Amino acid sequence: MKVGHVIGATVLLTPVLFVGMTEPASARNTHTVTIQGVLNVRDAGGQVSGDAFTEPINLTHDSPAGSFRVERCAGGQTRGVLSVTVRLNSTETVSPSAVLYLYEGTDCKSNDLEGTARTRATDGPLLMGRIRDRELSVKNGEFLSDDSAHAELSIEHAAGADVGRPREPSDVVATAIPGTDEKAVRVDWSDNASNETGYEIRNTTLNQSFLVDANATSFSLPHLNDKIRHCVQVRAVGVQGRSAWTPVGERVECA
């Protein structure tokens, strides 16, 4: 959980040490939105171009937005374009929107827009495990022109098994604190989670991990060899699992 001050290691409960932990980094919380349906385009001469489509889009809280576009052209001059965007919300719901465009000109690359149709803004977010079906239609309003586009689409929101895990921390910095014959390494990080039960700090040099309380943003690794650089990773721990480990870079994550 985010707090307005830094909690030092001295006020944490006694950390639990794990030795020899080599568990790989956990996956990020992933939501898969699958968009499937049919787009049909008809020109004034009665020629029809249509085909089915299926497109999965993976969303995470680090990459919450995605889009999909499909187009068809009939008679060499009438083009229909379906554009779908999806966004993952902090409530673990997804907000989808779709727009159907109808273009008509001298060829299939014409950008002479004849009309649009959109999904309703009042549809609201799509819950996990739900499917939403929609139809969109556009007709050319010009005199003696029967160009049209029609789309049928289904939007399914499925959540991966990792949904509910706390968000990965960030801004990890390791700072050496020299001593007489040994050193300590202070580890600081930014708390990005709202549902963590603790934080795990791993000394990758010694393959040792420590578990500290929720809301922590710092911890000190004591009694270390001052002639060796020690690199660290941090991850959040929650009821539904663990976040990914933070990456290790020599510049700030090692001291």
Solvent accessible surface area in square Angstrom, and as a share of the most:
residue,aa,sasa,rsa
1,M,104,0.46
2,K,150,0.63
3,V,61,0.35
4,G,85,0.82
5,H,125,0.56
6,V,96,0.55
7,I,32,0.16
8,G,23,0.23
9,A,27,0.21
10,T,134,0.78
11,V,108,0.62
12,L,25,0.12
13,L,128,0.63
14,T,122,0.71
15,P,47,0.30
16,V,79,0.45
17,L,86,0.43
18,F,71,0.30
19,V,105,0.60
20,G,43,0.41
21,M,38,0.17
22,T,108,0.63
23,E,72,0.32
24,P,107,0.67
25,A,62,0.48
26,S,19,0.12
27,A,64,0.50
28,R,109,0.40
29,N,14,0.07
30,T,36,0.21
31,H,0,0.00
32,T,41,0.24
33,V,0,0.00
34,T,31,0.18
35,I,0,0.00
36,Q,76,0.34
37,G,18,0.17
38,V,53,0.30
39,L,0,0.00
40,N,57,0.29
41,V,1,0.00
42,R,114,0.42
43,D,7,0.03
44,A,51,0.40
45,G,69,0.66
46,G,30,0.28
47,Q,111,0.49
48,V,90,0.51
49,S,28,0.18
50,G,42,0.40
51,D,82,0.43
52,A,69,0.53
53,F,17,0.07
54,T,85,0.49
55,E,61,0.27
56,P,82,0.52
57,I,19,0.10
58,N,103,0.53
59,L,1,0.00
60,T,22,0.13
61,H,39,0.18
62,D,84,0.44
63,S,66,0.42
64,P,38,0.24
65,A,53,0.41
66,G,18,0.17
67,S,80,0.51
68,F,29,0.12
69,R,141,0.51
70,V,16,0.09
71,E,74,0.33
72,R,50,0.18
73,C,37,0.22
74,A,3,0.02
75,G,36,0.34
76,G,41,0.39
77,Q,60,0.27
78,T,0,0.00
79,R,16,0.06
80,G,0,0.00
81,V,1,0.00
82,L,0,0.00
83,S,31,0.20
84,V,0,0.00
85,T,63,0.36
86,V,3,0.02
87,R,124,0.45
88,L,8,0.04
89,N,40,0.20
90,S,102,0.66
91,T,100,0.58
92,E,41,0.18
93,T,13,0.08
94,V,0,0.00
95,S,48,0.31
96,P,22,0.14
97,S,52,0.34
98,A,1,0.01
99,V,19,0.11
100,L,0,0.00
101,Y,52,0.20
102,L,0,0.00
103,Y,34,0.13
104,E,35,0.16
105,G,17,0.17
106,T,132,0.77
107,D,67,0.35
108,C,43,0.26
109,K,174,0.74
110,S,21,0.14
111,N,122,0.62
112,D,76,0.39
113,L,87,0.43
114,E,34,0.15
115,G,20,0.19
116,T,59,0.34
117,A,20,0.16
118,R,154,0.56
119,T,25,0.14
120,R,149,0.55
121,A,109,0.84
122,T,121,0.70
123,D,31,0.16
124,G,33,0.32
125,P,74,0.47
126,L,8,0.04
127,L,85,0.42
128,M,82,0.37
129,G,64,0.61
130,R,137,0.50
131,I,103,0.52
132,R,31,0.11
133,D,95,0.49
134,R,60,0.22
135,E,116,0.52
136,L,12,0.06
137,S,64,0.41
138,V,10,0.06
139,K,159,0.67
140,N,10,0.05
141,G,78,0.75
142,E,93,0.42
143,F,179,0.75
144,L,150,0.75
145,S,21,0.14
146,D,98,0.51
147,D,2,0.01
148,S,23,0.15
149,A,2,0.01
150,H,55,0.25
151,A,0,0.00
152,E,83,0.37
153,L,5,0.03
154,S,23,0.15
155,I,3,0.02
156,E,61,0.27
157,H,0,0.00
158,A,43,0.34
159,A,43,0.33
160,G,33,0.32
161,A,110,0.85
162,D,12,0.06
163,V,22,0.13
164,G,19,0.18
165,R,58,0.21
166,P,3,0.02
167,R,103,0.38
168,E,30,0.13
169,P,3,0.02
170,S,42,0.27
171,D,103,0.53
172,V,7,0.04
173,V,63,0.36
174,A,10,0.08
175,T,67,0.39
176,A,44,0.34
177,I,82,0.42
178,P,116,0.73
179,G,48,0.47
180,T,132,0.77
181,D,123,0.64
182,E,70,0.32
183,K,19,0.08
184,A,23,0.18
185,V,0,0.00
186,R,81,0.29
187,V,0,0.00
188,D,39,0.20
189,W,10,0.04
190,S,37,0.24
191,D,12,0.06
192,N,39,0.20
193,A,2,0.01
194,S,89,0.57
195,N,69,0.36
196,E,6,0.03
197,T,80,0.47
198,G,2,0.02
199,Y,0,0.00
200,E,2,0.01
201,I,0,0.00
202,R,28,0.10
203,N,1,0.01
204,T,53,0.31
205,T,59,0.34
206,L,79,0.39
207,N,48,0.24
208,Q,47,0.21
209,S,0,0.00
210,F,28,0.12
211,L,57,0.28
212,V,6,0.03
213,D,47,0.24
214,A,29,0.22
215,N,41,0.21
216,A,0,0.00
217,T,16,0.09
218,S,0,0.00
219,F,11,0.05
220,S,35,0.22
221,L,2,0.01
222,P,63,0.40
223,H,139,0.62
224,L,11,0.05
225,N,77,0.39
226,D,62,0.32
227,K,177,0.75
228,I,74,0.37
229,R,126,0.46
230,H,2,0.01
231,C,16,0.10
232,V,0,0.00
233,Q,24,0.11
234,V,0,0.00
235,R,0,0.00
236,A,0,0.00
237,V,21,0.12
238,G,11,0.10
239,V,131,0.76
240,Q,115,0.51
241,G,22,0.21
242,R,84,0.31
243,S,5,0.03
244,A,12,0.09
245,W,12,0.04
246,T,3,0.02
247,P,97,0.61
248,V,65,0.37
249,G,29,0.28
250,E,115,0.52
251,R,212,0.77
252,V,42,0.24
253,E,23,0.10
254,C,6,0.04
255,A,14,0.11
